[in-house]
Amino acid sequence: MNRAMETPHQPPSVDVQPPMVYVTEDPAWEYQHLVRNLETERAPDVEELNTLGAHGWELVGVFATPPSVHFYFKRLVR
C-alpha cells in the first residue's frame, strides 16, 4: 500500500449546542470610576483591589491619560 496516498484520520464531526440560559429580568449594573494621578498617588494595590472585589466590584476597564489612570468597575445592583 502506498502511504503517500493515505489521508490522515479525521475524527467524526460532533454538533455541540451550548446550554440555553433564560434570564427573566435584565440585569441592572452600577459602576464605579476610580482615577489615580500616578505622579502623586499609587495605583490600586492588591489589597485595595481585593477589597473592591469582596464588595462585588469587577474591574472591566483601564484607560491611561498620563499622568492619570482611570479604573472602571461594575457590579450587579443588589
MARBA-142449 format. One record per residue: x, y, z of N, C-alpha, C, O in turn; residue in one letter; residue number from 0. Coordinates in nm, 4 decimals. Example, Ala and Ser with C-alpha at 12.3 -4.5 7.8 and 13.67 -1.06 7.14 Angstrom:
<recs>
- n.px:n.py:n.pz:ca.px:ca.py:ca.pz:c.px:c.py:c.pz:o.px:o.py:o.pz:residuo:num
- 1.3190:-0.5690:0.7800:1.2300:-0.4500:0.7800:1.3200:-0.3300:0.7800:1.4236:-0.3319:0.8465:A:0
- 1.2850:-0.2250:0.7080:1.3670:-0.1060:0.7140:1.2900:0.0030:0.7870:1.3409:0.1138:0.8039:S:1
</recs>
This chain:
<recs>
- n.px:n.py:n.pz:ca.px:ca.py:ca.pz:c.px:c.py:c.pz:o.px:o.py:o.pz:residuo:num
- 0.0847:-0.1174:0.0000:0.0000:0.0000:0.0000:0.0892:0.1237:0.0000:0.1896:0.1286:0.0711:M:0
- 0.0528:0.2218:-0.0788:0.1299:0.3442:-0.0911:0.0861:0.4422:0.0170:-0.0255:0.4938:0.0111:N:1
- 0.1720:0.4691:0.1163:0.1384:0.5575:0.2291:0.1157:0.7012:0.1839:0.0414:0.7738:0.2499:R:2
- 0.1753:0.7439:0.0765:0.1568:0.8795:0.0264:0.0143:0.9036:-0.0182:-0.0292:1.0186:-0.0238:A:3
- -0.0586:0.8005:-0.0497:-0.1954:0.8128:-0.0979:-0.2967:0.8161:0.0178:-0.4127:0.8518:-0.0028:M:4
- -0.2531:0.7790:0.1397:-0.3454:0.7742:0.2525:-0.3778:0.9151:0.3017:-0.2943:1.0051:0.2921:E:5
- -0.4975:0.9343:0.3536:-0.5360:1.0614:0.4146:-0.5296:1.0443:0.5657:-0.5578:0.9358:0.6166:T:6
- -0.4935:1.1486:0.6372:-0.4873:1.1365:0.7831:-0.6261:1.1089:0.8397:-0.7278:1.1455:0.7806:P:7
- -0.6277:1.0442:0.9542:-0.7547:1.0117:1.0216:-0.8234:1.1401:1.0679:-0.7617:1.2230:1.1347:H:8
- -0.9476:1.1561:1.0336:-1.0279:1.2707:1.0760:-1.1286:1.2227:1.1798:-1.2032:1.1284:1.1538:Q:9
- -1.1319:1.2867:1.2981:-1.2337:1.2465:1.3968:-1.3727:1.2810:1.3440:-1.3880:1.3730:1.2636:P:10
- -1.4728:1.2077:1.3889:-1.6087:1.2372:1.3421:-1.6531:1.3754:1.3857:-1.6137:1.4221:1.4926:P:11
- -1.7325:1.4400:1.3068:-1.7854:1.5717:1.3387:-1.8892:1.5590:1.4496:-1.9746:1.4705:1.4460:S:12
- -1.8813:1.6471:1.5470:-1.9751:1.6454:1.6597:-2.0447:1.7806:1.6650:-1.9794:1.8849:1.6646:V:13
- -2.1755:1.7785:1.6697:-2.2533:1.9012:1.6788:-2.2829:1.9275:1.8258:-2.3610:1.8557:1.8882:D:14
- -2.2196:2.0316:1.8807:-2.2363:2.0648:2.0225:-2.3155:2.1943:2.0319:-2.2802:2.2937:1.9684:V:15
- -2.4206:2.1936:2.1093:-2.5028:2.3113:2.1311:-2.4776:2.3644:2.2721:-2.4796:2.2868:2.3677:Q:16
- -2.4540:2.4946:2.2870:-2.4372:2.5493:2.4223:-2.5697:2.5434:2.4974:-2.6764:2.5434:2.4360:P:17
- -2.5627:2.5383:2.6297:-2.6878:2.5343:2.7064:-2.7632:2.6661:2.6932:-2.7027:2.7721:2.6776:P:18
- -2.8944:2.6584:2.6995:-2.9776:2.7780:2.6963:-2.9918:2.8315:2.8385:-3.0236:2.7565:2.9308:M:19
- -2.9685:2.9595:2.8554:-2.9837:3.0235:2.9855:-3.0907:3.1307:2.9700:-3.0741:3.2252:2.8929:V:20
- -3.1994:3.1160:3.0429:-3.3089:3.2112:3.0351:-3.2976:3.3114:3.1494:-3.2865:3.2728:3.2658:Y:21
- -3.3003:3.4382:3.1163:-3.2948:3.5448:3.2155:-3.4306:3.6114:3.2155:-3.4777:3.6595:3.1125:V:22
- -3.4935:3.6137:3.3326:-3.6284:3.6686:3.3399:-3.6283:3.8208:3.3463:-3.7258:3.8842:3.3059:T:23
- -3.5208:3.8802:3.3963:-3.5118:4.0256:3.4056:-3.3789:4.0700:3.3493:-3.2805:3.9963:3.3555:E:24
- -3.3755:4.1891:3.2947:-3.2481:4.2441:3.2507:-3.1658:4.2782:3.3743:-3.2163:4.3410:3.4674:D:25
- -3.0395:4.2370:3.3753:-2.9582:4.2725:3.4924:-2.9368:4.4236:3.4994:-2.9249:4.4909:3.3971:P:26
- -2.9322:4.4743:3.6200:-2.9054:4.6174:3.6418:-2.7652:4.6299:3.6993:-2.7310:4.5647:3.7980:A:27
- -2.6856:4.7135:3.6372:-2.5474:4.7315:3.6786:-2.5285:4.8694:3.7418:-2.5988:4.9649:3.7087:W:28
- -2.4328:4.8773:3.8326:-2.3860:5.0053:3.8814:-2.2363:5.0097:3.8553:-2.1702:4.9064:3.8449:E:29
- -2.1845:5.1309:3.8450:-2.0462:5.1496:3.8026:-1.9706:5.2363:3.9021:-2.0286:5.3200:3.9713:Y:30
- -1.8395:5.2142:3.9076:-1.7519:5.2960:3.9903:-1.6329:5.3354:3.9045:-1.5767:5.2529:3.8325:Q:31
- -1.5955:5.4613:3.9128:-1.4842:5.5164:3.8357:-1.3792:5.5647:3.9341:-1.4051:5.6549:4.0138:H:32
- -1.2612:5.5053:3.9287:-1.1517:5.5407:4.0185:-1.0402:5.6024:3.9347:-0.9956:5.5421:3.8371:L:33
- -0.9950:5.7219:3.9720:-0.8886:5.7916:3.8985:-0.7695:5.8090:3.9911:-0.7838:5.8519:4.1056:V:34
- -0.6512:5.7751:3.9397:-0.5288:5.7953:4.0155:-0.4294:5.8728:3.9314:-0.4028:5.8381:3.8163:R:35
- -0.3739:5.9798:3.9911:-0.2666:6.0554:3.9290:-0.1370:5.9879:3.9726:-0.0985:5.9974:4.0891:N:36
- -0.0697:5.9202:3.8805:0.0469:5.8407:3.9167:0.1698:5.9242:3.9503:0.2707:5.8703:3.9957:L:37
- 0.1622:6.0558:3.9285:0.2721:6.1419:3.9727:0.2653:6.1682:4.1231:0.3672:6.1939:4.1872:E:38
- 0.1443:6.1616:4.1784:0.1270:6.1926:4.3203:0.0649:6.0782:4.4008:0.0660:6.0820:4.5239:T:39
- 0.0107:5.9764:4.3329:-0.0567:5.8654:4.4008:-0.0086:5.7329:4.3434:0.0493:5.7271:4.2349:E:40
- -0.0338:5.6282:4.4183:-0.0022:5.4934:4.3698:-0.1255:5.4338:4.3041:-0.2386:5.4693:4.3373:R:41
- -0.1023:5.3434:4.2112:-0.2130:5.2667:4.1521:-0.2719:5.1777:4.2606:-0.2043:5.1498:4.3596:A:42
- -0.3962:5.1324:4.2448:-0.4543:5.0434:4.3460:-0.3665:4.9202:4.3643:-0.3230:4.8590:4.2667:P:43
- -0.3408:4.8843:4.4892:-0.2611:4.7648:4.5153:-0.3528:4.6438:4.5294:-0.4751:4.6556:4.5217:D:44
- -0.2928:4.5297:4.5497:-0.3688:4.4040:4.5578:-0.4720:4.4096:4.6700:-0.5849:4.3634:4.6533:V:45
- -0.4339:4.4652:4.7824:-0.5272:4.4729:4.8962:-0.6505:4.5566:4.8609:-0.7631:4.5176:4.8916:E:46
- -0.6292:4.6711:4.7968:-0.7423:4.7564:4.7589:-0.8298:4.6871:4.6545:-0.9525:4.6933:4.6626:E:47
- -0.7677:4.6216:4.5568:-0.8453:4.5505:4.4546:-0.9230:4.4341:4.5156:-1.0377:4.4098:4.4781:L:48
- -0.8614:4.3620:4.6094:-0.9319:4.2525:4.6767:-1.0500:4.3029:4.7585:-1.1537:4.2370:4.7646:N:49
- -1.0350:4.4198:4.8215:-1.1460:4.4791:4.8976:-1.2608:4.5143:4.8039:-1.3767:4.4851:4.8334:T:50
- -1.2287:4.5773:4.6907:-1.3341:4.6089:4.5925:-1.4018:4.4809:4.5437:-1.5243:4.4755:4.5330:L:51
- -1.3224:4.3779:4.5140:-1.3782:4.2505:4.4696:-1.4676:4.1863:4.5735:-1.5702:4.1271:4.5398:G:52
- -1.4291:4.1976:4.7005:-1.5110:4.1415:4.8088:-1.6460:4.2113:4.8187:-1.7427:4.1537:4.8687:A:53
- -1.6527:4.3352:4.7712:-1.7792:4.4095:4.7700:-1.8524:4.3936:4.6368:-1.9492:4.4648:4.6100:H:54
- -1.8068:4.3014:4.5546:-1.8777:4.2703:4.4303:-1.8313:4.3469:4.3083:-1.8859:4.3269:4.1998:G:55
- -1.7329:4.4336:4.3221:-1.6862:4.5135:4.2090:-1.5932:4.4316:4.1216:-1.5040:4.3628:4.1713:W:56
- -1.6146:4.4395:3.9917:-1.5316:4.3712:3.8930:-1.4640:4.4767:3.8056:-1.5302:4.5642:3.7499:E:57
- -1.3318:4.4674:3.7944:-1.2571:4.5609:3.7096:-1.2852:4.5250:3.5640:-1.2582:4.4131:3.5205:L:58
- -1.3397:4.6212:3.4892:-1.3768:4.5935:3.3498:-1.3018:4.6785:3.2490:-1.3102:4.6535:3.1288:V:59
- -1.2279:4.7796:3.2964:-1.1539:4.8618:3.2022:-1.0526:4.9495:3.2706:-1.0712:4.9929:3.3842:G:60
- -0.9434:4.9751:3.1980:-0.8382:5.0655:3.2449:-0.8034:5.1552:3.1276:-0.7827:5.1077:3.0159:V:61
- -0.7970:5.2855:3.1536:-0.7668:5.3820:3.0486:-0.6637:5.4799:3.1030:-0.6849:5.5423:3.2070:F:62
- -0.5526:5.4929:3.0324:-0.4454:5.5816:3.0781:-0.4482:5.7128:3.0021:-0.4523:5.7151:2.8791:A:63
- -0.4458:5.8223:3.0774:-0.4289:5.9573:3.0233:-0.3201:6.0208:3.1070:-0.3483:6.0972:3.1993:T:64
- -0.1939:5.9887:3.0745:-0.0825:6.0295:3.1604:-0.0922:6.1746:3.2041:-0.1196:6.2631:3.1231:P:65
- -0.0697:6.1982:3.3316:-0.0184:6.1052:3.4307:-0.1277:6.0261:3.5032:-0.0972:5.9506:3.5955:P:66
- -0.2538:6.0418:3.4633:-0.3637:5.9740:3.5333:-0.3971:5.8403:3.4682:-0.3744:5.8180:3.3492:S:67
- -0.4518:5.7527:3.5517:-0.5039:5.6247:3.5042:-0.6458:5.6125:3.5584:-0.6700:5.6366:3.6766:V:68
- -0.7385:5.5754:3.4725:-0.8795:5.5587:3.5083:-0.9095:5.4090:3.5184:-0.8775:5.3321:3.4277:H:69
- -0.9711:5.3688:3.6292:-1.0098:5.2304:3.6512:-1.1622:5.2256:3.6562:-1.2246:5.2998:3.7320:F:70
- -1.2213:5.1393:3.5764:-1.3671:5.1280:3.5693:-1.4096:4.9928:3.6262:-1.3570:4.8882:3.5882:Y:71
- -1.5054:4.9974:3.7175:-1.5572:4.8776:3.7832:-1.7077:4.8709:3.7615:-1.7732:4.9732:3.7419:F:72
- -1.7620:4.7496:3.7650:-1.9078:4.7324:3.7612:-1.9465:4.6207:3.8562:-1.8648:4.5354:3.8907:K:73
- -2.0728:4.6225:3.8982:-2.1297:4.5131:3.9777:-2.2793:4.5147:3.9588:-2.3379:4.6161:3.9210:R:74
- -2.3404:4.4010:3.9856:-2.4859:4.3911:3.9783:-2.5473:4.4736:4.0906:-2.4972:4.4745:4.2030:L:75
- -2.6546:4.5418:4.0595:-2.7285:4.6154:4.1638:-2.7932:4.5122:4.2540:-2.8590:4.4189:4.2079:V:76
- -2.7733:4.5306:4.3821:-2.8292:4.4332:4.4786:-2.9624:4.4779:4.5283:-3.0242:4.4092:4.6097:R:77
</recs>
